[in-house]
């Protein structure tokens, strides 16, 4: 099994007492390693990792302290800025930022380039919040499907900024519902269990790498095999844009309908907006 890339996320990875051992083991085995952090890391620990060949990706949930700290905790944005400044001094580490668009920060998307200038960060990943983890417990953070075209429009605005190196993840599988879960990627929980996708929740947590090899779980675990054998729902099957929109996210389908085989309302919203634009129809 040829695993080439690994992303360590959380929670907060640097809260683990063995995180340096994990990072060292990954690098020793030739993995391209990314660690996502919310900035909760002290200078002493940072000093051990800042000369390593790791991409450290700083989590952003707003362009203002009010919005970002509402999710990450009081004073967290200042810590993110401090870490960015410290890492830019005498460091070989690769530094990037990950901005998650949610209902509260939608109005701040266009302010992200200015925040990146303050951080002296040039690489950016943007994703739209998924109904998992804390977001599932706080639905006020989720973006209504009808607002998705607006979010995409604002994301497109900052993507044209030449000061930013835009990082996109367009990985798909080779089936009609082209979610990459269990095809090109999987997740491992903090307890060591495989999951086709970390956003699918507890119902899709499979066997343990403490009992079986990762390759065995990847090939034979019921949860992974379930994602590889999806039936296409009638709505997606009859969609003329299935080949380009690929059915959307299975985690969103699960959240909104209770089934990973159902339609993703975000994908439907994108399709409807594209149809309206082609017909010259505009809301309002």
N, C-alpha and C positions, 0 to 999 in steps of 0.2 A: 504494500500500500504506500504510494508515493505522496506523502503529505509534505507540502512545500511551505505553507504559510500557517501561522498560528496567531490568533488574537486573544489576549487575556483581558477580560473585562470583569465587571462586578455588578453591584457593590463597588468596593474600592480594592483593587488588587494589592495596593501597598499596605493594606491592613493585615495581610498575611505575614506571619513571622518567617515563613520560608520562601518569600517571593524572590529573593536573590538567588536561592538555590534553583528555583524553577526557571528563572531567566537564564542562568548559567547553563543548565541542562539543555534548554532549547537551543541556545547558541552553539553549544558543543556539538549538537546533532545537525547543524546546518539549516535550521529553520529560519525563515524570514519572520521576525517577531515584532508584533505591535502590542503595546500596553496602553489601554485606555485608563485615564485617571481623572478624578474630579478635583484633584489638587490637594487631597488630604495626605500629604507626604512631607516628612521633615527633611531638613537640609542634610543631615548626616546620611540618611538612606539615599537621598537624591545623589549625593556625592559618589556613592558606589555604582550607580547606574549611568551617570551622565557621560562616561567615557566609553560606554559599550555600544555595540552596533544594534541598537534597538530604536524603533520608532515609538516615541511617546506622544500619544494623542490626547490633547486636553479637551475635556467635555465642556461644551457651552450650551446653556439653556436660555440665554437671553443676551441682549447687547447692553442691558442696564443692570445695576446691582439689584434693583427692586425685583425685576423679573427673574434673573438668574438665581439670586439667593432665595427666592420663594421656594424653588425646587431643591437647590443644593445646600441651603443653610446659610445663615447670616455670616457675612464676611467671606464667603467662598470665592466670589469673583476676584476679590483682592488677592487671595491666595493663588488663584490661577495666573494672575498677572505677575505675581512675585516669582512663581516657578518658571514662567516663560522667560523672565528677565535673567534669572539665575542660570538657566540652561543655555541661554545665548552667550554666556560668558565662559570661555574655556571649555567648550563641550563639543564632542563629536556626535552626539545623539541626534537622530532625526526627529524634528518637532513638527507636529501638525495639530489641527483643531477639528473637532467634530461638533457641528451645530445640529441639534435636534429640533425641528420645527414643531411647535405645539400651539394650542389655542391661545395661550397667553402671550407668546412671543411673536405671533404672526405679524404684528405691526412693526416689529423691530428688525425684520430680516434685512432691510436695506441699510441698516446701521452696522452690520457685521463687518464689512471691509474696514471701517474706521477702528473697530475693536481689534481686528487682526493687525492693523498698523501699530497700535499701542503695544501689542504682544510681540511684534516683529516676527510674526508667523505668516508664511506664504502659502502653505498647503491646507486645503479645506475639504472636509467631507460634510455633506448635508444630507440628512435623512428626515423623513416625516415620522412622527411618533407612532408607535404601534401599541395596541391595547394589551400590554403585558407588564408584569412587575407593578411598580407603584402607579403607573398610568392606568392600569386596570382598576385600581382602588380609587383613583381620582379621575373620573370621566370628564371633569371640567377641563382637563388638559388635552383631551382628544379633539381633533379637528373634524367637524361635520363634513361628510362627503361633498356637500354642495359648495364648501369653501375651498376644496382642494384645487380647483383651477386658479383661484386667486393666489394660493400658496405657491403653486408651480410658476405662475407669472412673476412673482417677486423673487423666487429662487433664480429664475432665468435672468432677471435683471442683474443680480450680483455675479452670476456666472460669467458675464461678459467683462468683468473687471480684470484688466490685464495684470494687476498686481497680485492676483490670486491664482495659484495653480490648483485647478479644480480636479478633485479625485472622485471619479464615478465608479459605481459598482453595477455593471450591467450583466453579471453572470446569470445564465439561465440554464435550464436543462433542455433536453431534446424532445420533450413531450409537449402536448398542446397546452396543458397548464404548466407553464415553464418555471415555476418556483424552484430555486436551486436546492432547497432542503432535501437532504439525503441523496442528492445527485452529485453536487460539486462541493458541498459543505455540510458540516454537522457541528453540534456543540457538545461539550463535556461539562456537566454540572460541577459545583464545588465538591460534591460528594463522590465524583468519579463516574457518574452515569452518563451514557450517551443519550442525546436527543437529536432528532432531525433538524430542529431549529429551536434556539433558546427562547423564541417568542411564542411557542406553541403551548407552553405551560406544563403543569405537573402531569396531565393526562398523556403526554407524549414523552415521558422520561423512561428510558429503557434500561438495559443491563449495565453492569459495572465493569470498568476496565481493571478493577481489582480482581475480577474473576475470569474475564476473557480478554483476549487481545483486541485492540481497536479494530484491526482488520476483520476479525470474526464478527464483532458487533456491527460494523459497517455493512457487511455482506448479509448477515443472517438475523439481526435483531428485528423483532416484529414491528416496532415503531418506525424504523427506517424503511422496511419493506412496505409498510402501509402507505407511506408518502410516494413510493415508486409505482404504486398500483391504483392511482386515483381514477374514479369514473368522472367523466366530464358532465357537469349538470346541463340541463337543456338550455338555460339562458346563455351560458358560455358557448355551448356547442352551436347555437344558432347565431352567434355574434360574428358579423362580417370582419371585425377587427381583432379576432382572437389571435391571428397570426402575428400581429404587431404588439398588442397589449398583453397577450399571454395569460390572461385570467387573473392577474394581480397576486396578492399576498394570501397565502393559506391561513396565516394567523389572524388576519382581519376577517376572512370568511368565517373562521371558527368563532370569533368573538361576536360577530353580528348575527350569525344564523345558527350557531351550534354545530356546524359541519365543516370540515376542511375541504369538502367537495363542492360547497356552494359558491356563489359568486362573491367577489370582493366589491363592496359598494364604491370604494375609491376608483377601482378600474372602470366601473360603470359610469362614474361621474366624469372621468377623463374622456371616455367614449362619447358621452352626451355633449360635453363641451366641444369636442372636435366636430361633431355633427352640426352643432349650432353655428360654429365658425364657418364651416363649409357652406351652410345655407344662408349665412349673413344674419343669423338670429342672435340677438344680444339681450341679456337680462336687464331689467330696469327701464 
